[in-house]
Amino acid sequence: MTKTALIIGAGPAGLTLAYELAKATKEGKADIKPIVLEKSGVIGGISQTAEFNGNRIDIGGHRFFSKSDTVMKWWNEILPVEKTDESNAFLEKYPNSVEGAEVDPEKTDDVLLVRNRLSRIYYQRKFFDYPVSLSLDTIKNLGFSKMMKIGFSYLGSKFHKEDESNLEGFYINRFGRELYNTFFRDYTAKLWGVSPAEIDSSWGAQRVKGLSVAKVLANAVTSAVKPKEKVDITQKDVETSLIEAFLYPKLGPGYMWETVAKKIQEMGGEILMQSEVTKVNSNSDNNKDGNLKGISYINPAGEEKTLEGDYVISTLPVNELVESMGKGGVDVPEDVNRIASGLPFRDFITVGILADELKIKNETERVTVNGIVPDNWIYIQEPDVTVCRLQVFNNWSPYLVKDQNKTWIGMEYVVSEKDDIWKLSDEEMSKFGVSELEKIGIIDPEKVNETHVIHLKKTYPAYFGTYPEFDTVKNWTLGFDNLYLLGRNGQHRYNNMDHSMLTAINAAQNIINDVHDKTNIWEVNTEQEYHESK
């Protein structure tokens, strides 16, 4: 008898689970129909790719790199990797999913490009290495006196340890107070809207992971003495923040997830767009059997519909899930309601700017089209502006830009929907963004051709508020045998895309094999090994 998995959310976690279940069913390893319900009209969640007048926007930036063999193979199964010198080792390990292995991006959109990685920090109107390094350029830009302070402060941090229960102490113990004050304190406060001293150190444990001053120095020495050679994108022994190449869909990350969605439907799964889940429904007698009955949702016509399912998989923000369970007749404990409603999130604004050129130029050894700066991301450390980071879309994929003679950038603002900046009209937000870039010497407003503004709510789960009590909510949800919480918002964890996928892959295996212990789902991204960091 066919079972039904009701999956809330068509982001990477939800779609990965649906794909795994549909594939297993097609191969005769299971008999489970996935039904995905997506509130918006867009596939991919935060990993979507928006389009504006022929130019494509990657919201947040998504490098396709993972130390998980499972994930790297999975991506190549959906979109084959182009054959280049950099991808040879990868293709030997993971044979291409298309016969012939010759994938030409000029002839097909179904391709993962191999891209060079470069991100830098923009501070005091100068460029610094990202992650922070102690290179000659850094010494020159900061000055000898400042570098001496940083060095002595770092040495001092080896003998005097701060309280690591908060993010400030976590950073100081790894980088010293002077380096923390210079490159971490203000940027982190801009990102989260609170002082790092108010943020749980769990965020640092997930994002900084193995990176340290010692590791950065070791990498710099190794890079200086080893012969310069083609980058191997497998990079299994390289700290994630130091990787030099990554995979990237020709038309942006959204194309990956749009392709996955098509494959799910081809294998018999369903995807219901513009379908907002309003209730997660209990069984009779207040869930005495530890199961949920299904969900209720509003369809595109505005009608309330109900679906029954054997499994309920949520990638909803945890506060929305708990609220919907209460509406569905589940008896939610007072503590769970309080903690879930107090979990904070940060919201996201992207301002896309198409310009004839930027005022900042390419002064590196990398060759770029029209001399454009070679960065994927530019971290804006300047304290006199609100923008957190810039993306240069030309460098993610040239196919994101309609006219290669133009520069297509994205300004990233991490804010709260309660902030005044969130309430600005698109025209006001565009003017504000351009004025900030003019202020710090990056753009001439006269060179701007057009702009586009995108708002996304609850993109970053935050590690303050009631977060220290989160385990109370987590443990309560584990009491529902057929409920699975996956992905970044589902687990209120700042996962990268590959981690969100791994929660889904583990959940799929549990469901297929009738394994009820969910420990492997919640252990993803606790090994502190992957993340991009400063």
TITI-862398 format. One record per residue (C-alpha): x, y, z; residue in one letter. Coordinates in nm, 4 decimals. Layout:
N
[site [X,Y,Z],"A"];
...
REM end
This chain:
534
[site [0.0000,0.0000,0.0000],"M"];
[site [0.1396,0.3379,-0.1043],"T"];
[site [0.2253,0.5721,0.1810],"K"];
[site [0.2251,0.9516,0.1594],"T"];
[site [0.4930,1.1957,0.2762],"A"];
[site [0.3664,1.5527,0.3163],"L"];
[site [0.6637,1.7873,0.2784],"I"];
[site [0.6237,2.1522,0.3775],"I"];
[site [0.8575,2.3755,0.1782],"G"];
[site [1.0229,2.3499,-0.1650],"A"];
[site [1.3734,2.4521,-0.0591],"G"];
[site [1.6848,2.2298,-0.0741],"P"];
[site [1.5850,2.0134,0.2250],"A"];
[site [1.2264,1.9558,0.1179],"G"];
[site [1.3107,1.8871,-0.2455],"L"];
[site [1.6032,1.6590,-0.1588],"T"];
[site [1.3767,1.4453,0.0591],"L"];
[site [1.1059,1.4351,-0.2062],"A"];
[site [1.3608,1.3349,-0.4712],"Y"];
[site [1.5072,1.0577,-0.2537],"E"];
[site [1.1633,0.9121,-0.1759],"L"];
[site [1.0421,0.9351,-0.5360],"A"];
[site [1.3632,0.7777,-0.6659],"K"];
[site [1.3470,0.4915,-0.4135],"A"];
[site [0.9853,0.4276,-0.5102],"T"];
[site [1.0683,0.4271,-0.8806],"K"];
[site [1.3495,0.1777,-0.8168],"E"];
[site [1.1199,-0.0483,-0.6165],"G"];
[site [1.2954,0.0130,-0.2851],"K"];
[site [0.9957,0.1899,-0.1302],"A"];
[site [0.6319,0.2766,-0.1972],"D"];
[site [0.6037,0.6344,-0.0774],"I"];
[site [0.4537,0.9262,-0.2675],"K"];
[site [0.6025,1.2671,-0.1816],"P"];
[site [0.3741,1.5701,-0.1929],"I"];
[site [0.5545,1.9041,-0.1549],"V"];
[site [0.3604,2.2147,-0.0524],"L"];
[site [0.5219,2.5519,-0.1193],"E"];
[site [0.3722,2.8773,0.0070],"K"];
[site [0.5300,3.0947,-0.2637],"S"];
[site [0.5305,3.0618,-0.6388],"G"];
[site [0.9079,3.0039,-0.6486],"V"];
[site [1.1133,2.6851,-0.6240],"I"];
[site [1.4302,2.6754,-0.4126],"G"];
[site [1.3600,2.8763,-0.0958],"G"];
[site [1.6586,3.1001,-0.0242],"I"];
[site [1.8439,2.8990,-0.2916],"S"];
[site [1.6133,3.0322,-0.5630],"Q"];
[site [1.7393,3.2385,-0.8557],"T"];
[site [1.5386,3.5492,-0.9384],"A"];
[site [1.5386,3.7048,-1.2857],"E"];
[site [1.5085,4.0709,-1.3769],"F"];
[site [1.5248,4.1953,-1.7355],"N"];
[site [1.7417,3.9033,-1.8433],"G"];
[site [1.9782,3.9257,-1.5442],"N"];
[site [1.9687,3.6582,-1.2743],"R"];
[site [2.0110,3.7097,-0.8986],"I"];
[site [2.1510,3.4456,-0.6655],"D"];
[site [1.9998,3.5428,-0.3301],"I"];
[site [2.2722,3.5120,-0.0695],"G"];
[site [2.5252,3.3367,-0.2915],"G"];
[site [2.5511,2.9573,-0.3058],"H"];
[site [2.8822,2.7877,-0.3666],"R"];
[site [2.8321,2.4229,-0.4546],"F"];
[site [3.1079,2.2699,-0.2466],"F"];
[site [3.0856,2.0032,0.0212],"S"];
[site [3.3160,1.7695,0.2069],"K"];
[site [3.0365,1.5148,0.1859],"S"];
[site [3.0909,1.2651,-0.0972],"D"];
[site [2.7182,1.1941,-0.0875],"T"];
[site [2.6267,1.5552,-0.1637],"V"];
[site [2.8910,1.6071,-0.4337],"M"];
[site [2.7740,1.2929,-0.6112],"K"];
[site [2.4097,1.3984,-0.5685],"W"];
[site [2.4648,1.7345,-0.7370],"W"];
[site [2.6462,1.5697,-1.0276],"N"];
[site [2.3550,1.3295,-1.0645],"E"];
[site [2.1175,1.6231,-1.1231],"I"];
[site [2.3434,1.8508,-1.3284],"L"];
[site [2.6650,1.7148,-1.4840],"P"];
[site [2.9957,1.8895,-1.4204],"V"];
[site [3.1753,2.0518,-1.7117],"E"];
[site [3.5058,1.8898,-1.8028],"K"];
[site [3.8009,2.1165,-1.7246],"T"];
[site [4.1508,2.0709,-1.5845],"D"];
[site [4.0119,2.1602,-1.2413],"E"];
[site [3.7319,1.9013,-1.2593],"S"];
[site [3.9371,1.6019,-1.3791],"N"];
[site [3.9921,1.4570,-1.0314],"A"];
[site [3.6270,1.5096,-0.9459],"F"];
[site [3.5046,1.3366,-1.2617],"L"];
[site [3.7368,1.0424,-1.2016],"E"];
[site [3.5800,0.9945,-0.8602],"K"];
[site [3.2223,1.0735,-0.9655],"Y"];
[site [3.1666,0.9771,-1.3310],"P"];
[site [2.9489,1.2267,-1.5110],"N"];
[site [2.5743,1.1701,-1.5128],"S"];
[site [2.5608,1.2364,-1.8881],"V"];
[site [2.7108,0.9941,-2.1377],"E"];
[site [3.0256,1.1216,-2.3017],"G"];
[site [3.1158,1.3442,-2.0066],"A"];
[site [3.1692,1.6361,-2.2450],"E"];
[site [2.9315,1.9032,-2.1160],"V"];
[site [2.9565,2.2313,-2.3041],"D"];
[site [2.7901,2.5273,-2.1283],"P"];
[site [2.7584,2.6968,-2.4667],"E"];
[site [2.5303,2.4141,-2.5802],"K"];
[site [2.3281,2.3277,-2.2690],"T"];
[site [2.1943,2.4879,-1.9530],"D"];
[site [2.2137,2.1548,-1.7688],"D"];
[site [2.5674,2.1962,-1.6435],"V"];
[site [2.7686,2.2731,-1.3308],"L"];
[site [3.0482,2.5178,-1.4054],"L"];
[site [3.3842,2.5101,-1.2293],"V"];
[site [3.4423,2.8553,-1.0802],"R"];
[site [3.7406,3.0164,-0.9105],"N"];
[site [3.6800,3.1445,-0.5592],"R"];
[site [3.7831,3.4858,-0.4355],"L"];
[site [3.6218,3.6856,-0.1576],"S"];
[site [3.7733,3.9845,0.0152],"R"];
[site [3.6992,4.2296,0.2938],"I"];
[site [3.6489,4.5967,0.2123],"Y"];
[site [3.7617,4.8016,0.5119],"Y"];
[site [3.8916,5.1583,0.5368],"Q"];
[site [3.8272,5.1772,0.1597],"R"];
[site [4.0878,4.9054,0.1016],"K"];
[site [4.0788,4.5345,0.0218],"F"];
[site [4.1885,4.2703,0.2718],"F"];
[site [4.2103,3.8947,0.2314],"D"];
[site [3.9086,3.6873,0.3307],"Y"];
[site [3.9494,3.5012,0.5579],"P"];
[site [4.1762,3.7517,0.7308],"V"];
[site [4.5413,3.6732,0.6602],"S"];
[site [4.8703,3.8154,0.7792],"L"];
[site [4.9930,3.8851,0.4266],"S"];
[site [5.2162,4.1717,0.3178],"L"];
[site [4.9088,4.3540,0.1822],"D"];
[site [4.7371,4.3209,0.5201],"T"];
[site [5.0428,4.4596,0.6998],"I"];
[site [5.0666,4.7448,0.4508],"K"];
[site [4.6964,4.8315,0.4752],"N"];
[site [4.6763,4.8185,0.8551],"L"];
[site [5.0200,4.9540,0.9315],"G"];
[site [5.3030,4.8068,1.1362],"F"];
[site [5.1801,4.9462,1.4706],"S"];
[site [4.8319,4.7974,1.4280],"K"];
[site [4.9772,4.4626,1.3257],"M"];
[site [5.1961,4.4545,1.6355],"M"];
[site [4.8890,4.5152,1.8531],"K"];
[site [4.7089,4.2327,1.6773],"I"];
[site [5.0044,3.9990,1.7249],"G"];
[site [5.0475,4.0688,2.0959],"F"];
[site [4.6729,4.0506,2.1509],"S"];
[site [4.6616,3.7104,1.9814],"Y"];
[site [4.9471,3.5836,2.1981],"L"];
[site [4.7648,3.7144,2.5035],"G"];
[site [4.4544,3.5177,2.4080],"S"];
[site [4.6575,3.1974,2.4391],"K"];
[site [4.7160,3.2650,2.8105],"F"];
[site [4.3938,3.4380,2.9141],"H"];
[site [4.0702,3.2741,2.8014],"K"];
[site [3.7346,3.4527,2.7793],"E"];
[site [3.3999,3.2964,2.8613],"D"];
[site [3.3030,3.1003,2.5485],"E"];
[site [2.9312,3.0809,2.6200],"S"];
[site [2.8879,3.3851,2.3937],"N"];
[site [3.0183,3.4613,2.0457],"L"];
[site [3.2430,3.7469,2.1576],"E"];
[site [3.4435,3.5203,2.3862],"G"];
[site [3.4536,3.2505,2.1198],"F"];
[site [3.6102,3.4881,1.8666],"Y"];
[site [3.8541,3.6525,2.1105],"I"];
[site [3.9892,3.3153,2.2227],"N"];
[site [4.0684,3.2231,1.8621],"R"];
[site [4.1858,3.5524,1.7149],"F"];
[site [4.2716,3.7865,2.0023],"G"];
[site [4.0786,4.0968,2.1101],"R"];
[site [4.2478,4.3397,1.8698],"E"];
[site [4.1739,4.1322,1.5592],"L"];
[site [3.8229,4.0689,1.6917],"Y"];
[site [3.7619,4.4429,1.7366],"N"];
[site [3.8989,4.5159,1.3900],"T"];
[site [3.7317,4.2530,1.1731],"F"];
[site [3.4631,4.0715,1.3713],"F"];
[site [3.2837,4.2883,1.6279],"R"];
[site [3.1160,4.5534,1.4141],"D"];
[site [3.0433,4.3271,1.1187],"Y"];
[site [2.8814,4.0632,1.3411],"T"];
[site [2.6684,4.3280,1.5127],"A"];
[site [2.5628,4.4582,1.1703],"K"];
[site [2.4721,4.1069,1.0592],"L"];
[site [2.2685,4.0088,1.3651],"W"];
[site [2.1482,4.3403,1.4994],"G"];
[site [2.2852,4.2676,1.8492],"V"];
[site [2.6263,4.2635,2.0150],"S"];
[site [2.8270,3.9401,1.9710],"P"];
[site [2.8272,3.9207,2.3529],"A"];
[site [2.4514,3.8493,2.3302],"E"];
[site [2.4826,3.5692,2.0721],"I"];
[site [2.5189,3.2055,2.1705],"D"];
[site [2.8614,3.0676,2.0758],"S"];
[site [2.6913,2.7817,1.8856],"S"];
[site [2.6873,3.0071,1.5810],"W"];
[site [3.0636,3.0473,1.5953],"G"];
[site [3.1096,2.6734,1.6445],"A"];
[site [2.9123,2.6154,1.3246],"Q"];
[site [3.0506,2.8980,1.1104],"R"];
[site [3.4142,2.9416,1.2171],"V"];
[site [3.4760,2.5750,1.2915],"K"];
[site [3.8391,2.4731,1.2336],"G"];
[site [3.9721,2.8082,1.1182],"L"];
[site [4.2291,2.9892,1.3333],"S"];
[site [4.5180,3.2315,1.2956],"V"];
[site [4.7568,2.9348,1.3050],"A"];
[site [4.5698,2.7589,1.0257],"K"];
[site [4.5588,3.0717,0.8106],"V"];
[site [4.9357,3.1170,0.8553],"L"];
[site [5.0005,2.7527,0.7756],"A"];
[site [4.7926,2.7796,0.4587],"N"];
[site [4.9754,3.0967,0.3561],"A"];
[site [5.3159,2.9303,0.4013],"V"];
[site [5.2053,2.6184,0.2124],"T"];
[site [5.0635,2.8281,-0.0710],"S"];
[site [5.3851,3.0273,-0.0956],"A"];
[site [5.6230,2.7318,-0.1198],"V"];
[site [5.4216,2.4835,-0.3251],"K"];
[site [5.4253,2.5077,-0.7051],"P"];
[site [5.1284,2.6932,-0.8541],"K"];
[site [4.9058,2.4364,-1.0200],"E"];
[site [4.5518,2.3836,-1.1356],"K"];
[site [4.3014,2.3702,-0.8518],"V"];
[site [4.1438,2.0345,-0.7708],"D"];
[site [3.7821,2.1080,-0.6777],"I"];
[site [3.7623,1.8004,-0.4547],"T"];
[site [3.9898,1.9861,-0.2041],"Q"];
[site [3.9112,1.7323,0.0648],"K"];
[site [4.1878,1.8443,0.3016],"D"];
[site [4.1337,2.2199,0.2662],"V"];
[site [3.9495,2.4284,0.5258],"E"];
[site [3.6259,2.5413,0.3599],"T"];
[site [3.7093,2.9092,0.4041],"S"];
[site [4.0306,2.8512,0.2074],"L"];
[site [3.8915,2.6624,-0.0926],"I"];
[site [3.9978,2.8006,-0.4279],"E"];
[site [3.7288,2.6603,-0.6575],"A"];
[site [3.3698,2.5436,-0.6428],"F"];
[site [3.0876,2.4142,-0.8622],"L"];
[site [2.8056,2.6414,-0.9757],"Y"];
[site [2.4963,2.5910,-1.1961],"P"];
[site [2.5260,2.7839,-1.5190],"K"];
[site [2.2006,2.9722,-1.4517],"L"];
[site [2.2308,2.9947,-1.0744],"G"];
[site [2.1300,2.7727,-0.7803],"P"];
[site [1.7606,2.8018,-0.8544],"G"];
[site [1.8152,2.6110,-1.1778],"Y"];
[site [1.9432,2.3141,-0.9768],"M"];
[site [1.6279,2.3046,-0.7657],"W"];
[site [1.3950,2.3702,-1.0592],"E"];
[site [1.5555,2.0671,-1.2271],"T"];
[site [1.5118,1.8574,-0.9110],"V"];
[site [1.1447,1.9592,-0.8961],"A"];
[site [1.0891,1.8427,-1.2546],"K"];
[site [1.2533,1.5095,-1.1821],"K"];
[site [1.0352,1.4604,-0.8727],"I"];
[site [0.7218,1.5134,-1.0797],"Q"];
[site [0.8481,1.2854,-1.3567],"E"];
[site [0.8905,1.0100,-1.0955],"M"];
[site [0.5341,1.0490,-0.9661],"G"];
[site [0.5723,1.3042,-0.6868],"G"];
[site [0.3553,1.6151,-0.6573],"E"];
[site [0.4530,1.9771,-0.5985],"I"];
[site [0.1736,2.2155,-0.4988],"L"];
[site [0.2799,2.5766,-0.5451],"M"];
[site [0.1174,2.8778,-0.3785],"Q"];
[site [-0.0177,2.6405,-0.1167],"S"];
[site [0.0232,2.7770,0.2363],"E"];
[site [0.0077,2.5221,0.5160],"V"];
[site [-0.2070,2.6588,0.7988],"T"];
[site [-0.2504,2.3555,1.0253],"K"];
[site [-0.0574,2.0425,1.1123],"V"];
[site [-0.3374,1.8168,1.2270],"N"];
[site [-0.3406,1.5826,1.5248],"S"];
[site [-0.4961,1.2407,1.5389],"N"];
[site [-0.7958,1.1917,1.7663],"S"];
[site [-0.7516,1.1808,2.1452],"D"];
[site [-0.4767,1.4410,2.1366],"N"];
[site [-0.2132,1.2302,1.9612],"N"];
[site [-0.2005,0.9520,2.2166],"K"];
[site [-0.0386,0.7319,1.9515],"D"];
[site [0.2407,0.9841,1.8960],"G"];
[site [0.1512,1.0531,1.5339],"N"];
[site [0.0157,1.3411,1.3287],"L"];
[site [-0.2722,1.2972,1.0875],"K"];
[site [-0.1803,1.5371,0.8100],"G"];
[site [-0.2033,1.9034,0.7160],"I"];
[site [-0.4490,2.1710,0.6082],"S"];
[site [-0.3519,2.4329,0.3514],"Y"];
[site [-0.4915,2.7215,0.1470],"I"];
[site [-0.4727,2.6543,-0.2270],"N"];
[site [-0.4182,2.9185,-0.4982],"P"];
[site [-0.7953,2.9697,-0.5244],"A"];
[site [-0.8114,3.0611,-0.1563],"G"];
[site [-0.9854,2.7389,-0.0543],"E"];
[site [-0.8857,2.5391,0.2529],"E"];
[site [-0.7941,2.1823,0.1690],"K"];
[site [-0.6837,1.8914,0.3859],"T"];
[site [-0.4359,1.6157,0.3117],"L"];
[site [-0.3761,1.3066,0.5218],"E"];
[site [-0.0299,1.1574,0.5273],"G"];
[site [0.1822,0.8905,0.6871],"D"];
[site [0.4708,1.1338,0.7366],"Y"];
[site [0.4823,1.5090,0.7952],"V"];
[site [0.8120,1.6762,0.7076],"I"];
[site [0.8553,2.0414,0.8002],"S"];
[site [1.1104,2.2921,0.6766],"T"];
[site [0.8958,2.5719,0.8205],"L"];
[site [1.0464,2.8123,1.0730],"P"];
[site [1.0008,2.6367,1.4070],"V"];
[site [0.7725,2.9065,1.5474],"N"];
[site [0.5379,2.8700,1.2492],"E"];
[site [0.5374,2.4919,1.2804],"L"];
[site [0.4471,2.4992,1.6499],"V"];
[site [0.1741,2.7555,1.5846],"E"];
[site [0.0276,2.5441,1.3027],"S"];
[site [0.0320,2.2356,1.5259],"M"];
[site [-0.1660,2.4231,1.7892],"G"];
[site [-0.4207,2.5247,1.5270],"K"];
[site [-0.4427,2.1618,1.4175],"G"];
[site [-0.5533,2.0391,1.7576],"G"];
[site [-0.2182,1.9403,1.9055],"V"];
[site [-0.1834,2.0203,2.2756],"D"];
[site [0.1283,2.2379,2.2778],"V"];
[site [0.2917,2.2822,2.6218],"P"];
[site [0.3167,2.6402,2.7445],"E"];
[site [0.6966,2.6295,2.7575],"D"];
[site [0.7185,2.5024,2.3996],"V"];
[site [0.4911,2.7826,2.2789],"N"];
[site [0.6922,3.0448,2.4666],"R"];
[site [1.0320,2.9239,2.3435],"I"];
[site [0.9204,2.8715,1.9827],"A"];
[site [0.7588,3.2159,1.9616],"S"];
[site [1.0747,3.3729,2.1037],"G"];
[site [1.3146,3.2215,1.8491],"L"];
[site [1.4613,3.5122,1.6507],"P"];
[site [1.5287,3.5387,1.2786],"F"];
[site [1.7009,3.7870,1.0538],"R"];
[site [1.5420,3.8942,0.7270],"D"];
[site [1.7121,3.9662,0.3979],"F"];
[site [1.7054,4.2389,0.1333],"I"];
[site [1.8959,4.2158,-0.1942],"T"];
[site [1.9423,4.5230,-0.4121],"V"];
[site [2.0489,4.4247,-0.7617],"G"];
[site [2.2401,4.7013,-0.9419],"I"];
[site [2.3301,4.6944,-1.3104],"L"];
[site [2.6062,4.9451,-1.3882],"A"];
[site [2.8357,5.0364,-1.6742],"D"];
[site [3.1307,4.9909,-1.4391],"E"];
[site [3.2447,5.0116,-1.0777],"L"];
[site [3.4913,5.2625,-0.9366],"K"];
[site [3.6909,4.9815,-0.7732],"I"];
[site [3.9124,4.8042,-1.0274],"K"];
[site [4.0903,4.4730,-1.0620],"N"];
[site [4.4381,4.5185,-0.9166],"E"];
[site [4.4994,4.1447,-0.8705],"T"];
[site [4.6827,3.9019,-1.0971],"E"];
[site [4.3546,3.7404,-1.2020],"R"];
[site [4.2406,3.8188,-1.5543],"V"];
[site [3.8765,3.9302,-1.5742],"T"];
[site [3.6442,4.0524,-1.8475],"V"];
[site [3.6705,4.4315,-1.8848],"N"];
[site [3.8951,4.4506,-1.5770],"G"];
[site [3.6077,4.3921,-1.3347],"I"];
[site [3.7049,4.3122,-0.9747],"V"];
[site [3.7457,3.9313,-0.9540],"P"];
[site [3.5541,3.8741,-0.6269],"D"];
[site [3.2515,3.6517,-0.5762],"N"];
[site [3.1698,3.8235,-0.2484],"W"];
[site [3.2995,4.1497,-0.1021],"I"];
[site [3.2423,4.1775,0.2734],"Y"];
[site [3.1682,4.5394,0.3603],"I"];
[site [3.3383,4.5987,0.6933],"Q"];
[site [3.2859,4.9758,0.6817],"E"];
[site [3.0957,5.0896,0.9937],"P"];
[site [2.9402,5.3956,0.8249],"D"];
[site [2.7120,5.1942,0.5946],"V"];
[site [2.4433,4.9303,0.6558],"T"];
[site [2.5148,4.6923,0.3661],"V"];
[site [2.6822,4.3692,0.4786],"C"];
[site [2.8126,4.2159,0.1603],"R"];
[site [2.8281,4.2558,-0.2184],"L"];
[site [2.8017,3.9842,-0.4780],"Q"];
[site [2.9549,4.0333,-0.8213],"V"];
[site [2.7275,3.8101,-1.0261],"F"];
[site [2.9559,3.8249,-1.3327],"N"];
[site [3.2091,3.6184,-1.1358],"N"];
[site [2.9626,3.3555,-1.0144],"W"];
[site [2.8594,3.2753,-1.3697],"S"];
[site [2.8879,3.4956,-1.6792],"P"];
[site [2.5516,3.3516,-1.7840],"Y"];
[site [2.3793,3.5386,-1.5004],"L"];
[site [2.4459,3.8642,-1.6859],"V"];
[site [2.2662,3.9563,-2.0058],"K"];
[site [2.5309,4.2041,-2.1277],"D"];
[site [2.8924,4.1107,-2.0497],"Q"];
[site [2.9920,4.4752,-2.0885],"N"];
[site [2.7896,4.5582,-1.7787],"K"];
[site [2.8612,4.4863,-1.4126],"T"];
[site [2.5764,4.3153,-1.2258],"W"];
[site [2.6075,4.3248,-0.8476],"I"];
[site [2.3879,4.2413,-0.5502],"G"];
[site [2.3900,4.4380,-0.2254],"M"];
[site [2.2996,4.2210,0.0737],"E"];
[site [2.1229,4.3679,0.3759],"Y"];
[site [2.0516,4.1504,0.6793],"V"];
[site [1.7805,4.3252,0.8789],"V"];
[site [1.4586,4.2723,1.0731],"S"];
[site [1.1186,4.3235,0.9171],"E"];
[site [1.0529,4.5601,1.2101],"K"];
[site [1.3366,4.7892,1.0954],"D"];
[site [1.2652,5.1109,0.9056],"D"];
[site [1.4865,4.9943,0.6190],"I"];
[site [1.2561,4.6949,0.5596],"W"];
[site [0.9620,4.9305,0.5141],"K"];
[site [1.1235,5.1408,0.2400],"L"];
[site [0.9667,5.1243,-0.1050],"S"];
[site [1.1691,4.9556,-0.3782],"D"];
[site [1.2549,5.2954,-0.5256],"E"];
[site [1.3650,5.4299,-0.1863],"E"];
[site [1.5664,5.1151,-0.1130],"M"];
[site [1.7411,5.1369,-0.4503],"S"];
[site [1.8374,5.4989,-0.3923],"K"];
[site [1.9594,5.4148,-0.0427],"F"];
[site [2.1719,5.1272,-0.1718],"G"];
[site [2.3314,5.3297,-0.4502],"V"];
[site [2.4037,5.6150,-0.2055],"S"];
[site [2.5820,5.3726,0.0306],"E"];
[site [2.8051,5.2418,-0.2477],"L"];
[site [2.8788,5.5963,-0.3586],"E"];
[site [2.9707,5.6884,-0.0013],"K"];
[site [3.2363,5.4172,0.0273],"I"];
[site [3.3800,5.4757,-0.3197],"G"];
[site [3.2481,5.1693,-0.5026],"I"];
[site [3.0084,5.3175,-0.7571],"I"];
[site [2.9267,5.6370,-0.9452],"D"];
[site [2.5458,5.6847,-0.9474],"P"];
[site [2.5703,5.8200,-1.3007],"E"];
[site [2.6916,5.4764,-1.4156],"K"];
[site [2.3868,5.2907,-1.2763],"V"];
[site [2.1494,5.1606,-1.5451],"N"];
[site [1.8770,4.9898,-1.3423],"E"];
[site [1.8032,4.8340,-1.0040],"T"];
[site [1.5861,4.5583,-0.8588],"H"];
[site [1.4904,4.4910,-0.4942],"V"];
[site [1.4001,4.1560,-0.3355],"I"];
[site [1.2755,4.0969,0.0210],"H"];
[site [1.2899,3.7546,0.1923],"L"];
[site [1.1677,3.6881,0.5453],"K"];
[site [1.3285,3.4572,0.8000],"K"];
[site [1.6383,3.3690,0.6002],"T"];
[site [1.8789,3.3463,0.8953],"Y"];
[site [1.7807,3.1689,1.2204],"P"];
[site [1.9504,3.3611,1.5015],"A"];
[site [2.1275,3.2377,1.8134],"Y"];
[site [1.9894,3.4674,2.0811],"F"];
[site [1.6441,3.5293,2.2333],"G"];
[site [1.5061,3.1947,2.3536],"T"];
[site [1.7550,2.9951,2.1460],"Y"];
[site [1.9466,2.8621,2.4534],"P"];
[site [1.6241,2.6779,2.5464],"E"];
[site [1.5705,2.5346,2.1980],"F"];
[site [1.6288,2.1737,2.3041],"D"];
[site [1.2978,2.1847,2.4915],"T"];
[site [1.1165,2.2410,2.1622],"V"];
[site [1.3327,1.9933,1.9738],"K"];
[site [1.2742,1.7164,2.2278],"N"];
[site [0.9000,1.7805,2.2267],"W"];
[site [0.8799,1.7447,1.8480],"T"];
[site [1.0767,1.4194,1.8690],"L"];
[site [0.7787,1.2771,2.0554],"G"];
[site [0.5839,1.2712,1.7280],"F"];
[site [0.6991,0.9578,1.5529],"D"];
[site [0.6006,1.0661,1.2006],"N"];
[site [0.7184,1.4301,1.2252],"L"];
[site [1.0565,1.5291,1.0798],"Y"];
[site [1.2169,1.8726,1.1088],"L"];
[site [1.4690,1.9443,0.8330],"L"];
[site [1.6833,2.2203,0.6915],"G"];
[site [1.7924,2.5610,0.8129],"R"];
[site [1.4612,2.6929,0.9482],"N"];
[site [1.3217,2.3504,1.0307],"G"];
[site [1.6012,2.2899,1.2808],"Q"];
[site [1.6668,2.6586,1.3613],"H"];
[site [2.0272,2.6017,1.2660],"R"];
[site [2.2450,2.8136,1.0373],"Y"];
[site [2.3075,2.5283,0.7936],"N"];
[site [2.4775,2.5540,0.4611],"N"];
[site [2.2895,2.4077,0.1675],"M"];
[site [2.4751,2.0750,0.1810],"D"];
[site [2.3903,2.0305,0.5479],"H"];
[site [2.0229,2.0944,0.4800],"S"];
[site [2.0423,1.8299,0.2084],"M"];
[site [2.2104,1.5803,0.4399],"L"];
[site [1.9334,1.6164,0.6985],"T"];
[site [1.6920,1.5256,0.4190],"A"];
[site [1.8989,1.2341,0.2863],"I"];
[site [1.9264,1.0868,0.6359],"N"];
[site [1.5538,1.1341,0.6941],"A"];
[site [1.4742,0.9617,0.3643],"A"];
[site [1.6858,0.6615,0.4580],"Q"];
[site [1.5179,0.6427,0.7974],"N"];
[site [1.1727,0.6536,0.6412],"I"];
[site [1.2553,0.3981,0.3707],"I"];
[site [1.4151,0.1599,0.6219],"N"];
[site [1.1508,0.2188,0.8917],"D"];
[site [1.4105,0.3564,1.1355],"V"];
[site [1.2455,0.5684,1.4042],"H"];
[site [1.5548,0.7074,1.5779],"D"];
[site [1.6185,1.0587,1.4383],"K"];
[site [1.9598,1.1125,1.5960],"T"];
[site [2.1388,1.1010,1.2590],"N"];
[site [1.9182,1.3844,1.1292],"I"];
[site [2.0005,1.6163,1.4178],"W"];
[site [2.3709,1.5264,1.4215],"E"];
[site [2.4284,1.6790,1.0759],"V"];
[site [2.6477,1.9897,1.1070],"N"];
[site [2.7547,1.9252,1.4644],"T"];
[site [3.0982,1.7936,1.3683],"E"];
[site [3.2238,2.1533,1.3162],"Q"];
[site [3.4082,2.0945,0.9925],"E"];
[site [3.2628,2.2732,0.6919],"Y"];
[site [3.1775,2.6374,0.7046],"H"];
[site [3.2808,2.9580,0.5344],"E"];
[site [3.4227,3.1851,0.7998],"S"];
[site [3.6373,3.4835,0.8811],"K"];
REM end
